[in-house]
Amino acid sequence: MARTFYLIDGYAQFFRAYHAIRNGMNSPITQEPTNLTYGFTAMLIKLFRDYKPDYLAVAMDIGGDRGTFRSELYPDYKANRSETPEDLPPQVTRCLELLQLLDVPVLGVERMEADDVIATVVRRLGEEHPDLQVRILSRDKDLTQVLRDGVELFDIHKDASVTPEDVFKTEGVQPSQVVDILSLMGDSVDNIPGVPGIGPKTAAKLVLEYGSIEGIYEHIDEIKGKRHENLVASRDAMPLNRDLVRLRDDVELDFGIDRCAVQPATMSITQVQTLFRELGFRTFGADLERIIDGEEKPPPSGNAASLEGGLFGEEPDPLAPADPAAVYHCVRTVEELAAMVDRLREAGAFAFDTETTGLDPMQAQLCGLSFACGAAEAWYVPVRSPNGVDHLGEDVVLEQLRPVLEDDSLCKVAHNLKFDLNIMRRAGISVEGPFFDTMIASFVLDSSRSSHGMDALARSVLQLECIPISALIGSGSSQRTFDTVPLDTAAIYAAEDADITWRLYEQFAPALDADGLRELFDDLEMPLVPVLAGMEYTGIRVDPDELDAQRTLLSDRAAELRAAAIDAAPHPFNPDSPKQLAAVLFNARTAEPPGLGLKPIKQRKTGPSTDQEVLEKLDADPAVSTPIPGIVLEYRQLAKLVGTYLVALKDAIDPDTHRVHTSFHQTGAATGRLSSSDPNLQNIPIRT
């Protein structure tokens, strides 16, 4: 078997871990945030345990705010990246501390990006050690250009690889042609403008047909219409785009393969264990010791590992229930259903949860309901599964459950009750209160929690690790619906949801009393839940014809403004480019390209700013005679109205009700302000 060299794209894995576990996870010892550190550590443990690398290294961007050679070539490179969350850098430092203790080298060079370091390592390994199997732990499309025989991108969370053959099968091109595809399509993430109207498929088609960018422009007359115009207009930008997307494989790198050898003898295991205890990682220490001692668990049998489940859960089996001692029942007969209903009535209060085929309560189909009226015992009543003969039909189940759900003497406990109310309303049942929503209770008790989701609360309040939904239905393009999950597996997951909800209720109900918050919860927050549910269910009437008319009107006006801005400039430019706009406004009249010579108001690292505040000041300054700032301000406003609101609102219209059904959030802000999403309605301007 070929020796393996695993090369980790450091920040790609850091960000993936950070966003996978957004639940306010903190160390019980130091109180520091640990969601990123936990996820990255779990990934390393999985790598050591399941794949046993012979060599391992981590590639990193180490330049910080000093930029790279790409930002020197193009000041707007990555200019639209959002600010780094405050709790991320300290966790990166902890990860680097762990890597040092595990004797895993971190590779990086000033002015170079991690991708360039990876490209250089791949080239050198190919020249010096052609027998090695190289796996790059990243999903970055830019890295497909370095693939060759023996080199692949590897998604450890899905046990899935991308090889040169995969690139050819999916795109019809070789990895060496990826640079041209990326140059044509641009990259919105890195703020590299591509050819307008050319996306991944069109770019691949053009490169496949003509061989390269040079081939495209040699045959430019064969390309007609708007595509021809856009390609001609973007011709001068192609050399720069190539320089930005092509990875450098000639980085001066202090790299030796022996330094990357995985050697347990050089790992500071005792110090690693101390670090794990500080961070509150209870199982990783034992996992690492078993790996070092050669008692590692067998690798996964397939590619069903998931980011939130098999990788980041404390239990190695993603389908293991949070409490192995809990008793969960799958209700399959009328007799079992009647017995469960009797238990719920006797209890006087019960938790319930719905399982559905999706997250849109106006479109999703009911798959089943779960119930609990005490900790460590719950029931799941399926109505849809891969085999309908294994359980009762939906009509029978709903008629048996209707009396208990509509009984206003029984307290119904749920997590995100609003969703369940609307699912049941579409099923013909009007669930009656009193209600207790554990998500709202969490918000009332501590509005500063970063997440009020059930899995996050189970972890932080109950110290239990729930089965992640991704372990059942997957994620991304391969995600399936809940009604396709085998019934025995679905029953455990669903019953656990009701069990956890009940346990949170047992914690939160007395806490509300103790903190003097019960009146606020009972008299204000809970009565609002069915009101908001009713508002969501009713929806908002939107006239699609009027949206189209407004879009056409504003698009035409935006086009006029764009043309006016270009006409008023000393040379042709792209008003959508902050860099080009800055050159027009602030370059000297004798510069190349010539500008208007205005004095910059605000500087960024990449040059003079052209944000809204700057343009408003220029537009209001009587000494500034050019109309460009005011024109661009109006142009940007109209472009945002069209793209963000008019188009998005029409897409959000429900095909059955012909209304927009937004989701209202009581827990959206610590101030208690109501917010909405899917679509976001609170940011739509009332006038323009």
N, C-alpha and C positions, 0 to 999 in steps of 0.2 A: 504493500500500500504506500502511495506517495506521501512524503512528509508534507505537513500543512503549515502555511503561514497565514495567520489571521491578522488583518490590518483594520483597526477600528477607526472610523471617522468620529473623532471625539465629540465635537459639539453637536453633530447630528444625533448621536445617542443620548447626549445630555438633554437636548430639547425634547426628544421623543419621550424619555422617561419623565421629564418635568410635566409635560402636558398629558401624559397617560394617567397620572395619579394627582388630580387637582382636588385634594380633600382636606387641606389643613393638617397634614401629617407632620407631627413634631416629636422630637426625642423626649421621652419622659424624664431623662436625666438633665439634659442641657437646655431643653425647650427650643432648640434650633429646628428650623424646617428640614424635613428629611425625605420628601417625596421623590425628588430627583436622585438623591444619594441612594435611596432604597431601590429605585428602579434600575439604576446603573449597576449597583452591586448584584442585584438579581440576574441581570444580563451576564455579568462576568461569571457568576457561579454556574449558570446554565452552560456557558461556553466551556468552562473547565470540565464540568461534569459530563456533558453530552457529546462534546466534539473533540476534547483532548488535543488542543493545538500543540504542535511541536515548537512553533515560534509565534510570538505575539507582540504587537506594538500598537500604540495609539497615536494617531496624527492629529495635530491641533493647530488652530490659528493662535499665534502668540503675540501678534502685533498690537492687540488692543485697539485703542483709538488712533493709533499712529497710521493706520491705513495700510494698503498694499499697492503693488505696482499697478493694479487695475484701477484703483481710485486715482492714481496719478495720471493714467491715460484718459480716464473718463470721470471727472469729479462727481457726477451724479450716480456713480456705481453704488448700488445698495442704499441710495439716499432715502428710500421710502421704508426702510426697515423700522419696525417699531422699537421702542425703548426696551432694554432688557429688564425683566422683572427684578425687583430688589432682592428677592429671596433666592435668585438663581446663582449669582457669582459665589456666595459663601458655600453653596453645595458643590459647585465645581471644584472649589478648593479642597473640600473634603474628599471628592473623588480622586483628585490628584494625589492626595495624601495616601489614599488606599492603594493606588497604582504603585506609588513608591514603595510601600510596605510589601506589596506582592512582587516587587522587582520587575514591573512591566515598564519598558522604556516609553517615554513620551517624546515624539518627534515633531519639531516645528522650527521654522525659520522666519526671521523678521522679513516683512514686506511680502511674504508668500502666504497663500491660503493652504488649509489642510489638504484640499484636493490636489494642489501642486506637489505637496510632499508625498501624497499617495501615488501620484503618477510617476514621480522620480523613484520611489521604492520599487514599484512594479517594474519599471524599466531595468533597474539595476539587478533585481532578482532574476529577471529573464535572461540577462547577460551572464550573471555569475552563478546562478543556481537554477537552470532551466527545468530541473526535475521537480521543483516545488509546486504544490497546488496552492494557489494564492486565493484567499477569500477576503473580499473587502466588505466590512459590515457597514453598509450604507444603502439608502434608497435614492441617492442623488443621481438624477438623470445625466448630469454632467460627467459622471464617472464612467458612463458606458463607453466613452471614447477610448478608455485604456484597456478594455477587455481584449483578450486574445486566448488562444488555447492555454488552458491551465490557470486562467484568471477569470474570476466571476464576482459579481455582486451577490451578497448573501444577506437575506433578511432572517436573522436568527429568531425573531418573534414568530415567524410563520414557517420556519424551516424551508424557505424557498430561495432558489438561486436564479440569477439572470446571467446567461452565458452569451458568447458571440452568436451562437446558433439561435438563441431566443430573440436577440436583436434582429437578426435577419428574418426570422419567422414572423415577428410582429410588425416590423417596419419595412422589411424588404431591402434593408441597407446593411452595410458592414459598419462595425464600430468606427472605422477610420472616416466614415462619412457623417458621423454624428455631429462633428463640429459645424459642418455646413448647414445641417438641419437646425441646430441651435442658433446659428447666426441669422438664419432667415426668420425664424419664429420669435426670436428675442426671449426675454425672461422677465416677467413682471416682478418676480420675487427679488431679483438682483437689479431691477430697474434698467434692463437693457432693452431699448426699443427695437422691435422687429419690423418686418415689412407689414404694414396694415393689411388685415384680411387674410394673413397666412398663419395658420396654426400648425400643430404637429403633423396632422395627416397631409395637409397640402404641401408642407415643407418636405416631408419624406417622399411624396409623390414626385415633386419637381426634381429632387436630388436623384431619385431612382431613374427618372426619365432622361435627365441630362448629365448625370454623373457627378456634377459639382456645381458650385456657384459660378465658376468661370463658364462651364458648359451652359448654364441657364442664360447668362448674359450674351454668350455667343449666338444663342438661338432666341434672343428676346423677341424678335419679330414674329415668332411662331405662337407667342403667348398673347392673347387678346384681352380686350376690355379693361376693366378696372384693375385686374391683377397685373396687367402689363404696365399700367400707369404707376401703380404702387411700387412695382419692382424697379422701374426706371428712377422714380423719385428717391428710392432707398439705396441706389447703387453705390453712392459715395460712402455710405455708412457701413458697408459690408466689411472692408478691411479692419475697421475698429471693432466691429462685432466679433470678428474672428479672433482678434487679439484678446478680447474679453472672455470668450467662452473656451478658447483652446487652453488646455492644461499644460503647464510647464513641466517637463520631465527632466530638466537639467539643473534642478536646484542643488546648490552646494550644501550637502547634507552630511553631517557626521553620523554615518550609519554603518553598522556592521552586524551581520546576521547572528554572530555568536552572542552579541549583547541581547538579542531578542529571544534567545532560547528559553523555553519555559522550564524552570528548574525549581521544584519545591524546596530543595535544600537552601536556596537563597532567599526564600520568602520569610518575612518576619512574622510568623504565625501568631506568636504571643501578643505582639503589638496590634496585629489585625484584630484579635479577639477583644482586646481592650477598646479599640475603636468601635467595634460592633456593639459592645455594651454601652458605650457613651451614646451611641446613636439609637439605642433601643431595638436593635435587630436581634431578635431572640433565636432564630433558627439558622442564620447564615453561618455562624461559627461552627456549629456541628456539621453543617453541610460541607464546609471547606475542609474540616478535619477528615471527614470520610473520603473526600476526593484525594487529599494528600496521602491518606493511608491505603488508597486503592480500593475503597469500598463504595465507589460511586454507583449511583443507580444506573440502570440501562438507559440508552438514549431513547427518545420518543419514537413510536412506531410509525408515525406519519407526519404530516405537516400541519397538524391541527393546533400547534402551540399558538397562544394568543398573547398580545401585549398585556392585557389586563388580567388574564387568567393564569395559565400555566407558568408564565414568567414572573409576574409581579405578585402573585398570591403567596402567602407564607406556606400554604400547603402545596406539596409538589404535585398533587392531583387536582387539577382545576375544577373537577366535578365533585370533590369531597365537600360535604356540607360544613358550615361554620362550626356547628356543634354536633360531633359524631353521636352523642347520646340522645339527640332529639329523635322523636318518633313522628314520621310523616306518612300520611295515608293517601292513597289514590282512590277516590270515590268512583266506583264503576257501576253500582246497582242502585235501584230505587230504595232498597232497604238501607243501604249504607248512607245514602243521601238523607233519608228521613232521620236516621240516628244522629247524624251530624247536626241537622237543623235543631233537633231537640237539645243537643248540648249547647248550641249557641243561644237558644232561648233561655235555658237555665242560667247561663252565665250573666245575662243582662247586658253584656257588652262584648264586642268581638272585633277583631281586625280582619279586614278583607282586602284583596288585591286582584286586579284583573290582568290576565295575560292576553296579548293581542298580536296581530300580524304586523303591527307598525306603531309609530309614535304619533300619528295624526288621528286624533279621536274622531274626526269626521269621516275618515276613510278606512281605518283599521277594522279588522274583523275580530270578534271575540274568540279566543282559543280556550279559555277556562277561567275559573275563579278559585282563589285560595282563601282559607279561613283559619283563624286561630283565636282561642279564648283563654289561653294560658301559655306560659313559656314552655318551650321544648316539645310541643305537640301541635300539629297543623294538618289540614286537609287540602287536597287539590281536587277540584271537580272539573274534569276536561269536557269540552264540547267540540273541539277540533283537534285532530291528531293525524299522524300518517295512516292510521287504520281506524276508521270510525266505528267498527264493530266492537272495539275494545272498551267502549264507554257509552254512556247515555247520550241521546240526542239533545241539541240545544233547546228545543221547545220544552222537553220534559224537565230539563234542569232549571230553566228559567221559571217555569210555573211552580216548581217546588220551592225555589228560593225567593220568589216574589213576596210572599207574606212576611218573611223575616227581614228582608231588605227594606220593605215599605212600612215596617212597624216603627212608629215614632216613639215607642217606649224603650227601644234598644239602642244603645250607643254604638255607632259605627266608627271604627278607628281605621285610618288609612294613611299612606304616605303619598303625598301629592294627590289628595282626594279629588281635586277638580277633574283630573283626567278620568278617574274611575266613574265619577258621576256622569260624565258625558258619554262614556262607553256604554254604561248601563241605560242611559236615556235613549240612545240609539237602538238598544236591544229591547226597548219597550218597558223598562222598569224605572220608576221614579224613586230613587233611594232617599229615605227620609232620615233626618237627624233625630237626636243630637249627634254631632260629629266631633271627632278629635283627629286633627291632621298632624302627624308627628313631624312633618317637614316644617309646618308653620310654628309648631311648638319649639322646635330647634331655633328658628329665627327669633322668636320672642325671647327665648332664654339667652341667646347670644347671637345678636345680629352680625357680629364681626367674623363669625365663622366663614372660612373661605368656601365651604361647600356644605349644603344641607341635604345632599343626596344620601340615600339609604346606606349604600356601601360605605361611604365615608363616615357616617355616624356609627354604623356597626363597628367600624375599626376604632374610632376615637372614643366612643361612649361605652360600647359593650366589649371591646377588645376581641372582636370576632371578625373573621375574614370571609365575606360572602362569596358564593359562586358568582363569577362575572358572567354577564349575559353573553359576552363574546365567546366564552368557552362552549356555549351551546349553538350559537348561530353564526359565529365568525364575525368578520368585519370587512369593511371596504366593499370592493366589487364582488367578492365571493360570499357576502353575507346572505343568509337564507332567512325564511320567516319561521316564527315559533311553531306554527302548526306542522312543520316538517321534522321537528325534534322528536326522537323516540319518546314514547309516553312515560316510561319509567324514569328517564332522565329529566324530562320536563316537570314531572311531579315533584321531584326533590327540589329543583330550583324554585318552582312556584310556591311550594309549601314553606320553604325557607323564608321567602319574602314576607309572607304573613306572620311567621314566627318572629322574625326580626322586628317587624312593625309593632307587634304586641310587646316585645321586650323594651323597645324604645318608649312606648306608651307607659309602661310601668316605671321607667326612669323619669320621664318628662312630666307626668301628671303631678306627682308630689313635689317636683322641683318648681313648678309653676306656683303651687300653693306656698311653698317655703319662701319664694322670692317676691310674693305679693303681686304676681302677674296673672293670676287666674281670671280676674275680672276683665282685664284687657284682652286676654285670649278668648274668653267665652262671649263677651259682649261686643267686641269689635272685630277681631280677626276671623273667628270661625263663622259668624253670620255673613261675612263678605265672600267666603269661598263659594257657596252655591250661587250667589249673585254673579260673581265673575264667571262661573261655569255657564250660567245662563246667557251671559253676554257673549261668551265664546261660541256657544252652540248656535245662538241666533245669527251671529256674524254681522258684517257691515256691507250694505249694498254699494257696489261700485259699478259704474257704467264703463264697460270696456271700450265702447265707441268713443266716449268722451276722452278716455285716456289716450287712445290712438290719435284723436284729433289734436290733443295737447302735445303729444310727442312729436307729431309732424310739424306743428307750429313752432315749437321750441327748437327742434332740430334744425329747421330752416333758418330760424333767427341765429342760432349758434353758428351755423355755417357762414352766415353773413358777417358776424362779428369776427370769426376766425380770419376771413378774407380781409376784413378791414384792418385788423391788427398787422397782418403781413404787408398790406399796402402802405401802412404808416411807418414801417421799419426801413432802415437804410439798406437792408439786404433781406432776401428770403430767409425765413426761419420757421421753426415748428413751435407754435404757441403752447403746445402741450408739454414742451421740454423746459423745465426750470433753468437748465444750463444755457440753452439757446436764448431764452427770454432775458436772462441776466446779461448775456453778451450784448444783446440789442440795447438794453437800457444803460448798462454801466461801462462797457468798453469805450475807450477813447475813440474819437472820430477818425484818428489815424491808425488805429489798431487793425489787426486782421483776425476775425472779421470786424469791420467798423461798427461802432455803436453810437449811442446818443450822448455819451459822456456824462451821464447823471452820477451824482454822488451816492454811493451805496449807503443804505440806512442800517442794515443789519448784516453781519458776516456769519457764515457757517464755515465749517471745516473745509467744505468743498468750494467755497466762494461766496459771492454776495447772495443774500436771500431774496427770493421773489414771492414770499408767502403773502397771505391776504393782508396782514397788517402793513407790510411794506408797500404793497400796491395801493392800499387805501391812503396812506400818507402821501405817496407820490401823486395820486389823483387829486388830492385836496390841496396840494401845494401850488399856489398861483405862479410860482417861478418855473414850474414844469409845464412846458408848452405841448409836449406830445400827448396824444389821446390814448396811447397804448395801455397804460396801467388801468384806466377805466374800462377800456374795451375788454381786456383780459379778465378783469374782475367779473364783468357781466357774462362773458363767455364761460368761465369756470362755473358760475352759478347755474347757468342753463344746462351745461353738460352734466352737472351733478343731478339736477332735477330729472333729466331724461333717464340717465343710467341707473340712479339709485332709487328713484321713486316711481316714475311713470312705467318703466319697463317691469320693475320688480313687482309693483302692485298688480299689474295685469297677470303676471305669472302666478300670483298668489290666489287668484280667484278659484274657488272650489268648483269643479266641473259639474257637481250635482246640484248644489244650492245656488250657484252663481253669486256667491258672496265671499268676502274675505273673512276667514276665521283665525284671528290672531290668538296668541297665548299671552294672558296677563299674568304678571309675576308679583306676588306679595313679598317675596323674599329677594327682590332684585337689588335693593339698596338698603344700607344700614339705617338710613333716615326714614324708611317706610314708604318712600315714594313708589308709586305703581309704575311698572315698566311693561313692555310687551316685546314679543319676538315672533318671527315666522308669520307675517312680516313685522318689522319694527315700526310701530306707528307713532311713537312719541316724538320722533325726530322729523316727521314730515312737516314742512313749513305751512303755516296757515295762510300765508300770502307770499307773493313773489314780486 
